[in-house]
Amino acid sequence: MPSFQASPPGQARSDVTYPCSRPHDGTRYQAGDTFEGDAAVVKRLIKAGALRDKDAIEETSEADAQGLIADANARAAQIVDEAKERAEAIAKEIVDKATVEAEAIKADAQKVADDTKKAASDLPEQIKADAKKASEAKK
């Protein structure tokens, strides 16, 4: 892992790294490479975003945290609403298809019932006709 030369006397080594790749004095430093230099320079570079202190805790203000929580809650509510709408649309589609199918089955059943009634009403006439033929055949 490349790093700058050891700090001369009077300079403190800071445990900081590059957040991304960058060239410096003909050397290409990669993200995560260590930087050593004067503490004041290091602080300015960290503040500018050119370096990152691996041990620093990123602070978030309470207002920022509340804003992040509110954003997350709003997005979660939006996802829930979208899921409900989609579920309702799917349920309506299923009910509509089932209704059409039920109507078709009902129509078929009604036709079978009507045909059965007609056949049943014709049966006594057929029986009488068959009986008359049978009695004439005996004579």
KOLNUDREN-764882 format. One record per atom (N, C-alpha, C, O): atom name; x, z, y. Coordinates in pm, whole numbers, plus 32768, in hexadecimal, padded with zeros to 4 digits. Example, Ala and Ser with C-alpha at 12.3 -4.5 7.8 and 13.67 -1.06 7.14 Angstrom:
2
rec site N; east 8527; up 830C; north 7DC7
rec site CA; east 84CE; up 830C; north 7E3E
rec site C; east 8528; up 830C; north 7EB6
rec site O; east 8590; up 834E; north 7EB4
rec site N; east 8505; up 82C4; north 7F1F
rec site CA; east 8557; up 82CA; north 7F96
rec site C; east 850A; up 8313; north 8003
rec site O; east 853D; up 8324; north 8072
% end
This chain:
139
rec site N; east 8056; up 8000; north 7F8C
rec site CA; east 8000; up 8000; north 8000
rec site C; east 805B; up 8000; north 807B
rec site O; east 80A3; up 8061; north 8091
rec site N; east 805A; up 7F94; north 80CC
rec site CA; east 80B2; up 7F8F; north 813F
rec site C; east 808A; up 7FF6; north 81A8
rec site O; east 8015; up 8019; north 81B5
rec site N; east 80EB; up 8023; north 81F2
rec site CA; east 80D0; up 807A; north 8264
rec site C; east 813D; up 8063; north 82CA
rec site O; east 81A4; up 8026; north 82AB
rec site N; east 8127; up 8092; north 8343
rec site CA; east 818F; up 8087; north 83A9
rec site C; east 8205; up 80DD; north 8380
rec site O; east 81FB; up 8133; north 8329
rec site N; east 8274; up 80C4; north 83C0
rec site CA; east 82ED; up 8112; north 83A5
rec site C; east 82D2; up 81A6; north 83C2
rec site O; east 8275; up 81C9; north 840B
rec site N; east 8325; up 81F9; north 8389
rec site CA; east 8317; up 8289; north 839F
rec site C; east 831B; up 82A4; north 8435
rec site O; east 8364; up 8264; north 8480
rec site N; east 82CC; up 8303; north 845C
rec site CA; east 82C1; up 8323; north 84EB
rec site C; east 8344; up 835E; north 851C
rec site O; east 8380; up 83B4; north 84DA
rec site N; east 8372; up 8331; north 8593
rec site CA; east 83EA; up 836D; north 85CD
rec site C; east 83CE; up 83FD; north 85F7
rec site O; east 835A; up 8425; north 85FE
rec site N; east 8435; up 8449; north 8612
rec site CA; east 841F; up 84D3; north 863D
rec site C; east 83C1; up 84D9; north 86B5
rec site O; east 83CA; up 8485; north 870F
rec site N; east 836A; up 853A; north 86B6
rec site CA; east 830B; up 8549; north 8724
rec site C; east 8286; up 8505; north 8708
rec site O; east 8226; up 8514; north 8753
rec site N; east 8281; up 84BA; north 869C
rec site CA; east 8203; up 847A; north 8678
rec site C; east 81CF; up 84B8; north 85F7
rec site O; east 821C; up 84D4; north 859B
rec site N; east 8151; up 84CE; north 85F3
rec site CA; east 8115; up 850B; north 857D
rec site C; east 80D5; up 849F; north 8527
rec site O; east 809B; up 8440; north 855A
rec site N; east 80E1; up 84AF; north 84A3
rec site CA; east 80A0; up 8452; north 8447
rec site C; east 800C; up 8478; north 8445
rec site O; east 7FE8; up 84ED; north 8436
rec site N; east 7FB9; up 8415; north 8452
rec site CA; east 7F2A; up 842C; north 844A
rec site C; east 7EF7; up 83E8; north 83CC
rec site O; east 7F1F; up 8377; north 83AE
rec site N; east 7EA1; up 842B; north 8383
rec site CA; east 7E6C; up 83F4; north 8307
rec site C; east 7DF4; up 839D; north 8328
rec site O; east 7D80; up 83C5; north 8316
rec site N; east 7E12; up 8326; north 8357
rec site CA; east 7DA9; up 82C8; north 837E
rec site C; east 7DBF; up 8245; north 8335
rec site O; east 7E2F; up 8227; north 830A
rec site N; east 7D54; up 81F8; north 8326
rec site CA; east 7D5D; up 8179; north 82DF
rec site C; east 7D1B; up 810B; north 8330
rec site O; east 7CCE; up 8125; north 838C
rec site N; east 7D3C; up 8091; north 830C
rec site CA; east 7CFC; up 801D; north 8349
rec site C; east 7C71; up 800C; north 830B
rec site O; east 7C64; up 8011; north 8290
rec site N; east 7C0C; up 7FF7; north 835C
rec site CA; east 7B87; up 7FE2; north 8323
rec site C; east 7B76; up 7F54; north 82EC
rec site O; east 7B1D; up 7F3B; north 829B
rec site N; east 7BCB; up 7EF6; north 8319
rec site CA; east 7BC3; up 7E6D; north 82E9
rec site C; east 7C4D; up 7E2E; north 82F3
rec site O; east 7CA8; up 7E67; north 832F
rec site N; east 7C5E; up 7DB8; north 82B8
rec site CA; east 7CE0; up 7D75; north 82BB
rec site C; east 7D00; up 7D48; north 8348
rec site O; east 7CA7; up 7D1F; north 8394
rec site N; east 7D84; up 7D50; north 836D
rec site CA; east 7DAE; up 7D20; north 83F0
rec site C; east 7E45; up 7D0C; north 83F1
rec site O; east 7E8E; up 7D55; north 83AF
rec site N; east 7E73; up 7CA8; north 843C
rec site CA; east 7F04; up 7C92; north 8448
rec site C; east 7F3E; up 7CE8; north 84B8
rec site O; east 7EFA; up 7D05; north 851B
rec site N; east 7FBB; up 7D11; north 84A8
rec site CA; east 8002; up 7D5A; north 8512
rec site C; east 8097; up 7D44; north 84FF
rec site O; east 80CD; up 7D62; north 8494
rec site N; east 80D9; up 7D12; north 8565
rec site CA; east 816A; up 7CFA; north 8561
rec site C; east 8193; up 7CAB; north 84E5
rec site O; east 81F6; up 7CCD; north 84A4
rec site N; east 8148; up 7C42; north 84C4
rec site CA; east 816D; up 7BEC; north 8455
rec site C; east 8147; up 7C21; north 83CC
rec site O; east 815F; up 7BDD; north 8368
rec site N; east 810D; up 7C97; north 83C4
rec site CA; east 80E3; up 7CD0; north 8344
rec site C; east 804B; up 7CD4; north 8341
rec site O; east 800B; up 7CF8; north 83A4
rec site N; east 8012; up 7CAE; north 82CE
rec site CA; east 7F80; up 7CB3; north 82C0
rec site C; east 7F5C; up 7D35; north 827A
rec site O; east 7F7F; up 7D4A; north 8205
rec site N; east 7F17; up 7D8C; north 82C1
rec site CA; east 7EEC; up 7E0B; north 8289
rec site C; east 7E5F; up 7DFC; north 8253
rec site O; east 7E0A; up 7DBB; north 8291
rec site N; east 7E46; up 7E37; north 81DF
rec site CA; east 7DC4; up 7E2E; north 819C
rec site C; east 7D72; up 7EAC; north 81B9
rec site O; east 7DA8; up 7F14; north 81E0
rec site N; east 7CF1; up 7EA0; north 81A6
rec site CA; east 7C9A; up 7F14; north 81B7
rec site C; east 7CC9; up 7F82; north 815A
rec site O; east 7CE2; up 7F6B; north 80E4
rec site N; east 7CD7; up 7FFA; north 8190
rec site CA; east 7D04; up 806C; north 8141
rec site C; east 7D98; up 8089; north 8150
rec site O; east 7DC6; up 80F5; north 812A
rec site N; east 7DE6; up 802A; north 8188
rec site CA; east 7E75; up 8044; north 819F
rec site C; east 7E85; up 80B4; north 8205
rec site O; east 7E33; up 80C4; north 825F
rec site N; east 7EF0; up 8101; north 81F5
rec site CA; east 7F08; up 8175; north 824B
rec site C; east 7F52; up 814B; north 82CA
rec site O; east 7FA7; up 80F2; north 82C7
rec site N; east 7F31; up 818C; north 8337
rec site CA; east 7F73; up 8174; north 83B7
rec site C; east 7FB5; up 81F5; north 83E3
rec site O; east 7F79; up 8261; north 83DE
rec site N; east 8031; up 81E9; north 840F
rec site CA; east 8078; up 825D; north 8446
rec site C; east 809E; up 823D; north 84D5
rec site O; east 80CA; up 81CE; north 84F3
rec site N; east 808D; up 829B; north 852B
rec site CA; east 80B3; up 8285; north 85B5
rec site C; east 809C; up 8302; north 8608
rec site O; east 8072; up 836A; north 85D6
rec site N; east 80B8; up 82F3; north 8688
rec site CA; east 80A6; up 8360; north 86E7
rec site C; east 8014; up 838D; north 86E4
rec site O; east 7FB9; up 833B; north 86E3
rec site N; east 7FFF; up 8410; north 86E4
rec site CA; east 7F78; up 8448; north 86D9
rec site C; east 7F1C; up 8416; north 8747
rec site O; east 7EA7; up 83FB; north 872E
rec site N; east 7F4F; up 840A; north 87C2
rec site CA; east 7EFC; up 83DB; north 8832
rec site C; east 7ED2; up 834A; north 881B
rec site O; east 7E60; up 8324; north 8836
rec site N; east 7F31; up 82F9; north 87EA
rec site CA; east 7F12; up 826C; north 87CF
rec site C; east 7EAB; up 8263; north 875E
rec site O; east 7E4C; up 8215; north 8764
rec site N; east 7EC0; up 82B5; north 86F9
rec site CA; east 7E64; up 82B5; north 8687
rec site C; east 7DD7; up 82DA; north 86B6
rec site O; east 7D76; up 829A; north 868C
rec site N; east 7DCA; up 833F; north 870B
rec site CA; east 7D47; up 8367; north 873D
rec site C; east 7D04; up 82F5; north 8788
rec site O; east 7C8C; up 82DD; north 8778
rec site N; east 7D52; up 82AF; north 87DC
rec site CA; east 7D19; up 823F; north 8828
rec site C; east 7CED; up 81CE; north 87CB
rec site O; east 7C84; up 8191; north 87DF
rec site N; east 7D3E; up 81B4; north 8765
rec site CA; east 7D1B; up 8149; north 8706
rec site C; east 7C9F; up 816E; north 86B3
rec site O; east 7C4D; up 8118; north 8694
rec site N; east 7C93; up 81ED; north 8691
rec site CA; east 7C1B; up 821B; north 8649
rec site C; east 7BA0; up 820B; north 86A2
rec site O; east 7B38; up 81DA; north 8676
rec site N; east 7BAD; up 8234; north 8720
rec site CA; east 7B3E; up 822B; north 877E
rec site C; east 7B15; up 8199; north 8793
rec site O; east 7A9F; up 817B; north 87A5
rec site N; east 7B77; up 813F; north 8792
rec site CA; east 7B5C; up 80B0; north 87A4
rec site C; east 7B24; up 8070; north 8726
rec site O; east 7AF1; up 8000; north 872A
rec site N; east 7B2D; up 80B7; north 86B5
rec site CA; east 7AF8; up 8082; north 8638
rec site C; east 7B5E; up 8033; north 85E7
rec site O; east 7B3C; up 7FF8; north 8581
rec site N; east 7BDC; up 8031; north 8616
rec site CA; east 7C44; up 7FE6; north 85CF
rec site C; east 7C76; up 8031; north 8555
rec site O; east 7CA8; up 7FF4; north 84F6
rec site N; east 7C6B; up 80B5; north 8556
rec site CA; east 7C95; up 8108; north 84E5
rec site C; east 7C25; up 8167; north 84C0
rec site O; east 7BC8; up 817D; north 850E
rec site N; east 7C30; up 819E; north 8448
rec site CA; east 7BCB; up 81FD; north 8419
rec site C; east 7C13; up 8275; north 83DE
rec site O; east 7C6F; up 8266; north 838D
rec site N; east 7BE9; up 82EC; north 8407
rec site CA; east 7C20; up 8368; north 83CF
rec site C; east 7BD2; up 8387; north 8350
rec site O; east 7B5B; up 83A4; north 8356
rec site N; east 7C17; up 8380; north 82DB
rec site CA; east 7BD0; up 8393; north 825D
rec site C; east 7B97; up 841F; north 824E
rec site O; east 7B34; up 8432; north 8207
rec site N; east 7BD3; up 8480; north 8290
rec site CA; east 7BA6; up 850A; north 8281
rec site C; east 7B3D; up 8532; north 82E9
rec site O; east 7B04; up 859F; north 82E1
rec site N; east 7B24; up 84DC; north 8349
rec site CA; east 7AC5; up 84FE; north 83B3
rec site C; east 7A37; up 84F7; north 837D
rec site O; east 7A15; up 849F; north 832D
rec site N; east 79E7; up 8553; north 83A7
rec site CA; east 795A; up 8555; north 8381
rec site C; east 790E; up 850F; north 83F0
rec site O; east 7915; up 8534; north 8465
rec site N; east 78C6; up 84A8; north 83C9
rec site CA; east 787A; up 8460; north 842B
rec site C; east 7803; up 84B5; north 8455
rec site O; east 77B0; up 84DB; north 8403
rec site N; east 77FC; up 84D2; north 84D4
rec site CA; east 7792; up 8529; north 8505
rec site C; east 771A; up 84D7; north 8531
rec site O; east 7727; up 846D; north 856F
rec site N; east 76A9; up 850A; north 8510
rec site CA; east 762C; up 84CB; north 8539
rec site C; east 75DD; up 8536; north 8584
rec site O; east 75CA; up 85A6; north 8552
rec site N; east 75B1; up 8513; north 85F9
rec site CA; east 7566; up 8575; north 8646
rec site C; east 74DE; up 858C; north 8604
rec site O; east 74AF; up 853A; north 85B5
rec site N; east 74A2; up 85FB; north 8626
rec site CA; east 741F; up 861B; north 85ED
rec site C; east 73B8; up 85B1; north 8614
rec site O; east 7362; up 858C; north 85C5
rec site N; east 73C3; up 8582; north 8690
rec site CA; east 7365; up 851A; north 86BE
rec site C; east 7379; up 849A; north 866D
rec site O; east 7318; up 8459; north 8646
rec site N; east 73F9; up 8476; north 8653
rec site CA; east 7414; up 8400; north 8600
rec site C; east 73DC; up 8414; north 8574
rec site O; east 73A0; up 83B9; north 853B
rec site N; east 73F1; up 848B; north 853E
rec site CA; east 73C1; up 84A8; north 84B8
rec site C; east 7328; up 84A0; north 84B3
rec site O; east 72F0; up 8468; north 8455
rec site N; east 72E6; up 84D8; north 8517
rec site CA; east 7254; up 84D2; north 851C
rec site C; east 7225; up 8441; north 8527
rec site O; east 71C1; up 841A; north 84E9
rec site N; east 726E; up 83F3; north 8576
rec site CA; east 724C; up 8365; north 8584
rec site C; east 725B; up 831B; north 8500
rec site O; east 7206; up 82CA; north 84DB
rec site N; east 72C8; up 8338; north 84B8
rec site CA; east 72DE; up 82F9; north 8436
rec site C; east 7271; up 8321; north 83D3
rec site O; east 7240; up 82CE; north 8386
rec site N; east 724C; up 83A1; north 83D6
rec site CA; east 71E2; up 83D1; north 837C
rec site C; east 715D; up 838E; north 839F
rec site O; east 7112; up 8365; north 8346
rec site N; east 7140; up 8384; north 8420
rec site CA; east 70C3; up 8344; north 844B
rec site C; east 70C1; up 82B1; north 8420
rec site O; east 705B; up 827F; north 83F1
rec site N; east 7133; up 826C; north 8431
rec site CA; east 713B; up 81E0; north 8407
rec site C; east 7126; up 81D3; north 8370
rec site O; east 70DF; up 817A; north 8342
rec site N; east 7164; up 822C; north 8324
rec site CA; east 7156; up 8228; north 8292
rec site C; east 70C6; up 8244; north 8269
rec site O; east 7091; up 8202; north 8210
rec site N; east 7087; up 82A5; north 82AA
rec site CA; east 6FFB; up 82C5; north 828B
rec site C; east 6F9F; up 8250; north 82AF
rec site O; east 6F41; up 8232; north 8265
rec site N; east 6FBA; up 8210; north 8321
rec site CA; east 6F67; up 819E; north 834A
rec site C; east 6F77; up 812B; north 82E6
rec site O; east 6F14; up 80EB; north 82C1
rec site N; east 6FF1; up 8112; north 82BC
rec site CA; east 7009; up 80A6; north 825A
rec site C; east 6FC8; up 80C8; north 81D4
rec site O; east 6F8E; up 8071; north 8192
rec site N; east 6FD0; up 8146; north 81AC
rec site CA; east 6F90; up 8171; north 812E
rec site C; east 6EF9; up 815E; north 8137
rec site O; east 6EBB; up 812E; north 80D7
rec site N; east 6EBE; up 8183; north 81A7
rec site CA; east 6E2D; up 8172; north 81BA
rec site C; east 6E08; up 80DE; north 81B7
rec site O; east 6DA1; up 80B8; north 817F
rec site N; east 6E5C; up 808B; north 81F3
rec site CA; east 6E43; up 7FFB; north 81F3
rec site C; east 6E48; up 7FC4; north 8164
rec site O; east 6DF5; up 7F72; north 813E
rec site N; east 6EA9; up 7FF0; north 8117
rec site CA; east 6EB6; up 7FC4; north 808B
rec site C; east 6E3B; up 7FEF; north 803B
rec site O; east 6E06; up 7FA2; north 7FEB
rec site N; east 6E0F; up 806B; north 8050
rec site CA; east 6D98; up 809D; north 800A
rec site C; east 6D1D; up 804A; north 8030
rec site O; east 6CCE; up 8024; north 7FDA
rec site N; east 6D0D; up 802D; north 80B1
rec site CA; east 6C9B; up 7FDE; north 80DE
rec site C; east 6C9D; up 7F52; north 80A2
rec site O; east 6C37; up 7F1F; north 8075
rec site N; east 6D14; up 7F14; north 80A0
rec site CA; east 6D21; up 7E8E; north 8065
rec site C; east 6D01; up 7E92; north 7FD0
rec site O; east 6CBF; up 7E38; north 7F9C
rec site N; east 6D2D; up 7EFB; north 7F8C
rec site CA; east 6D12; up 7F08; north 7EFC
rec site C; east 6C7C; up 7F1B; north 7EE4
rec site O; east 6C44; up 7EE1; north 7E87
rec site N; east 6C3A; up 7F6D; north 7F39
rec site CA; east 6BA9; up 7F81; north 7F2B
rec site C; east 6B5E; up 7EFE; north 7F40
rec site O; east 6B03; up 7EDD; north 7EF4
rec site N; east 6B85; up 7EB4; north 7FA9
rec site CA; east 6B42; up 7E35; north 7FC5
rec site C; east 6B53; up 7DD5; north 7F50
rec site O; east 6AF4; up 7D91; north 7F28
rec site N; east 6BCA; up 7DCF; north 7F1A
rec site CA; east 6BE5; up 7D75; north 7EA8
rec site C; east 6B95; up 7DA0; north 7E2D
rec site O; east 6B5D; up 7D4D; north 7DE6
rec site N; east 6B92; up 7E22; north 7E15
rec site CA; east 6B46; up 7E56; north 7DA2
rec site C; east 6AB1; up 7E38; north 7DB2
rec site O; east 6A6F; up 7E12; north 7D52
rec site N; east 6A7C; up 7E4A; north 7E2B
rec site CA; east 69EF; up 7E2D; north 7E44
rec site C; east 69D2; up 7D99; north 7E32
rec site O; east 6969; up 7D74; north 7DFB
rec site N; east 6A2D; up 7D43; north 7E5F
rec site CA; east 6A1A; up 7CB3; north 7E4E
rec site C; east 6A1A; up 7C8D; north 7DBB
rec site O; east 69C9; up 7C3B; north 7D8F
rec site N; east 6A74; up 7CC7; north 7D6F
rec site CA; east 6A7B; up 7CAC; north 7CDE
rec site C; east 69FD; up 7CDF; north 7C9A
rec site O; east 69C4; up 7C99; north 7C45
rec site N; east 69D1; up 7D57; north 7CBE
rec site CA; east 6957; up 7D90; north 7C82
rec site C; east 68DE; up 7D39; north 7CA2
rec site O; east 688A; up 7D21; north 7C4B
rec site N; east 68D3; up 7D0A; north 7D1E
rec site CA; east 6862; up 7CB5; north 7D45
rec site C; east 6866; up 7C33; north 7CF6
rec site O; east 67FE; up 7C03; north 7CC8
rec site N; east 68DB; up 7BF9; north 7CE7
rec site CA; east 68E9; up 7B7D; north 7C9A
rec site C; east 68BD; up 7B92; north 7C08
rec site O; east 6878; up 7B3E; north 7BCF
rec site N; east 68E4; up 7C02; north 7BCE
rec site CA; east 68BE; up 7C21; north 7B44
rec site C; east 6827; up 7C34; north 7B39
rec site O; east 67E8; up 7C01; north 7ADC
rec site N; east 67EC; up 7C7E; north 7B97
rec site CA; east 675B; up 7C96; north 7B96
rec site C; east 6710; up 7C12; north 7BA7
rec site O; east 66AC; up 7BFA; north 7B63
rec site N; east 6740; up 7BBC; north 7C02
rec site CA; east 66FD; up 7B3B; north 7C17
rec site C; east 6701; up 7AE6; north 7B98
rec site O; east 669C; up 7AAA; north 7B72
rec site N; east 6774; up 7AE1; north 7B56
rec site CA; east 6780; up 7A94; north 7AD9
rec site C; east 6726; up 7ACF; north 7A6D
rec site O; east 66E6; up 7A86; north 7A23
rec site N; east 6722; up 7B53; north 7A64
rec site CA; east 66CE; up 7B96; north 7A00
rec site C; east 663B; up 7B7C; north 7A1B
rec site O; east 65ED; up 7B69; north 79BE
rec site N; east 6614; up 7B7A; north 7A9A
rec site CA; east 6588; up 7B5F; north 7ABE
rec site C; east 6560; up 7AD2; north 7A96
rec site O; east 64F5; up 7ABD; north 7A5E
rec site N; east 65B6; up 7A71; north 7AB1
rec site CA; east 659A; up 79E6; north 7A8B
rec site C; east 658D; up 79DC; north 79F3
rec site O; east 6532; up 799B; north 79C1
rec site N; east 65E9; up 7A1B; north 79AC
rec site CA; east 65E6; up 7A19; north 7919
rec site C; east 6567; up 7A5D; north 78E4
rec site O; east 6528; up 7A2B; north 7887
rec site N; east 6541; up 7ACD; north 7920
rec site CA; east 64C9; up 7B14; north 78F4
rec site C; east 644C; up 7AC0; north 790D
rec site O; east 63F1; up 7ABE; north 78BA
rec site N; east 6447; up 7A7B; north 797D
rec site CA; east 63D4; up 7A24; north 799B
rec site C; east 63CB; up 79B3; north 7935
rec site O; east 635D; up 798F; north 7909
rec site N; east 643D; up 797A; north 790F
rec site CA; east 643D; up 790F; north 78AB
rec site C; east 640D; up 7944; north 7824
rec site O; east 63C0; up 7902; north 77DF
rec site N; east 643B; up 79B9; north 77FE
rec site CA; east 6411; up 79F7; north 777F
rec site C; east 637C; up 7A16; north 7782
rec site O; east 6335; up 7A02; north 7720
rec site N; east 634C; up 7A48; north 77F4
rec site CA; east 62BE; up 7A68; north 7803
rec site C; east 6269; up 79E9; north 77F6
rec site O; east 6201; up 79EA; north 77B5
rec site N; east 6297; up 797B; north 7834
rec site CA; east 624D; up 78FD; north 782B
rec site C; east 6249; up 78CA; north 779B
rec site O; east 61E1; up 789B; north 776C
rec site N; east 62BB; up 78D5; north 7754
rec site CA; east 62BE; up 78AC; north 76C7
rec site C; east 625F; up 7902; north 7674
rec site O; east 6217; up 78CE; north 761F
rec site N; east 625F; up 7983; north 768B
rec site CA; east 6208; up 79DE; north 7640
rec site C; east 6176; up 79C0; north 765C
rec site O; east 6123; up 79C4; north 7600
rec site N; east 6155; up 79A1; north 76D7
rec site CA; east 60CB; up 7980; north 76FB
rec site C; east 609E; up 7900; north 76B5
rec site O; east 602D; up 78F7; north 7686
rec site N; east 60F8; up 789D; north 76AE
rec site CA; east 60D8; up 7820; north 7669
rec site C; east 60BE; up 7839; north 75D5
rec site O; east 605E; up 7804; north 759C
rec site N; east 6114; up 788B; north 7596
rec site CA; east 6100; up 78AD; north 7508
rec site C; east 607B; up 78F5; north 74F6
rec site O; east 6032; up 78D9; north 7497
rec site N; east 605A; up 7952; north 754F
rec site CA; east 5FDB; up 799C; north 7546
rec site C; east 5F65; up 793D; north 7556
rec site O; east 5F03; up 7947; north 750C
rec site N; east 5F6C; up 78E1; north 75B6
rec site CA; east 5EFF; up 7881; north 75CB
rec site C; east 5EEE; up 7826; north 7552
rec site O; east 5E7E; up 780C; north 7526
rec site N; east 5F5E; up 77F7; north 751B
rec site CA; east 5F57; up 77A1; north 74A4
rec site C; east 5F1B; up 77ED; north 742E
rec site O; east 5ECE; up 77B5; north 73E0
rec site N; east 5F40; up 786D; north 741F
rec site CA; east 5F0B; up 78BF; north 73B2
rec site C; east 5E75; up 78D5; north 73C2
rec site O; east 5E2B; up 78CD; north 7361
rec site N; east 5E47; up 78F0; north 743D
rec site CA; east 5DB8; up 7902; north 7457
rec site C; east 5D6A; up 7883; north 7436
rec site O; east 5D00; up 7888; north 73F9
rec site N; east 5DA1; up 7810; north 7460
rec site CA; east 5D5D; up 7791; north 7445
rec site C; east 5D55; up 7778; north 73AF
rec site O; east 5CED; up 7750; north 737B
rec site N; east 5DC6; up 7791; north 736A
rec site CA; east 5DC6; up 777D; north 72D8
rec site C; east 5D65; up 77DD; north 7295
rec site O; east 5D20; up 77B8; north 7236
rec site N; east 5D5E; up 7859; north 72C6
rec site CA; east 5D02; up 78BC; north 728D
rec site C; east 5C71; up 7897; north 72A8
rec site O; east 5C1C; up 78AC; north 7252
rec site N; east 5C54; up 785F; north 731D
rec site CA; east 5BC9; up 7839; north 733C
rec site C; east 5B9F; up 77BE; north 72EC
rec site O; east 5B29; up 77AF; north 72CD
rec site N; east 5BFD; up 7767; north 72CB
rec site CA; east 5BDE; up 76F0; north 727A
rec site C; east 5BD0; up 7714; north 71E6
rec site O; east 5B94; up 76C7; north 719B
rec site N; east 5C04; up 7784; north 71BC
rec site CA; east 5C05; up 77AA; north 712E
rec site C; east 5B79; up 77BA; north 70F3
rec site O; east 5B61; up 7784; north 7087
rec site N; east 5B1A; up 7800; north 7134
rec site CA; east 5A94; up 780C; north 70F9
rec site C; east 5A52; up 7783; north 70E4
rec site O; east 5A0F; up 776F; north 707E
rec site N; east 5A63; up 7727; north 7140
rec site CA; east 5A28; up 76A2; north 7132
rec site C; east 5A66; up 765A; north 70BB
rec site O; east 5A22; up 7616; north 706E
rec site N; east 5AEC; up 766B; north 70AD
rec site CA; east 5B32; up 762C; north 703E
rec site C; east 5B04; up 7667; north 6FB8
rec site O; east 5AF3; up 7620; north 6F56
rec site N; east 5AF1; up 76ED; north 6FB7
rec site CA; east 5AC3; up 7730; north 6F3B
rec site C; east 5A37; up 76FE; north 6F16
rec site O; east 5A1D; up 76E2; north 6EA1
rec site N; east 59DE; up 76F4; north 6F79
rec site CA; east 5956; up 76C3; north 6F5F
rec site C; east 595A; up 7634; north 6F28
rec site O; east 5912; up 7612; north 6EC9
rec site N; east 59AF; up 75E2; north 6F65
rec site CA; east 59B9; up 7556; north 6F38
rec site C; east 59F0; up 754F; north 6EAA
rec site O; east 59C0; up 7500; north 6E59
rec site N; east 5A54; up 75A1; north 6E8D
rec site CA; east 5A8E; up 75A3; north 6E05
rec site C; east 5A27; up 75D7; north 6DA0
rec site O; east 5A1E; up 75A5; north 6D30
rec site N; east 59DA; up 763B; north 6DC7
rec site CA; east 5974; up 7674; north 6D6D
rec site C; east 5907; up 760C; north 6D51
rec site O; east 58D9; up 7600; north 6CE0
rec site N; east 58DF; up 75C3; north 6DB6
rec site CA; east 5878; up 755C; north 6DA5
rec site C; east 58A9; up 74F0; north 6D47
rec site O; east 585E; up 74C1; north 6CF1
rec site N; east 5927; up 74C7; north 6D56
rec site CA; east 5961; up 7461; north 6CFE
rec site C; east 5966; up 7494; north 6C6E
rec site O; east 594C; up 744A; north 6C10
rec site N; east 5989; up 7513; north 6C60
rec site CA; east 5994; up 754D; north 6BDA
rec site C; east 590B; up 7554; north 6B98
rec site O; east 58FF; up 7538; north 6B21
rec site N; east 58A4; up 7579; north 6BE4
rec site CA; east 581E; up 7583; north 6BA9
rec site C; east 57E8; up 74F8; north 6B88
rec site O; east 57A1; up 74E9; north 6B25
rec site N; east 5806; up 7495; north 6BD5
rec site CA; east 57DA; up 740D; north 6BB9
rec site C; east 5823; up 73D5; north 6B41
rec site O; east 57ED; up 7386; north 6AF4
rec site N; east 589F; up 73FE; north 6B32
rec site CA; east 58EE; up 73CD; north 6AC1
rec site C; east 58B9; up 7407; north 6A3F
rec site O; east 58C6; up 73C7; north 69D7
rec site N; east 587E; up 747E; north 6A40
rec site CA; east 5847; up 74BE; north 69C9
rec site C; east 57C8; up 7477; north 699C
rec site O; east 57A7; up 7479; north 6925
rec site N; east 5782; up 743A; north 69F3
rec site CA; east 5701; up 73FD; north 69D3
rec site C; east 5712; up 737F; north 698D
rec site O; east 56B0; up 733D; north 696A
% end
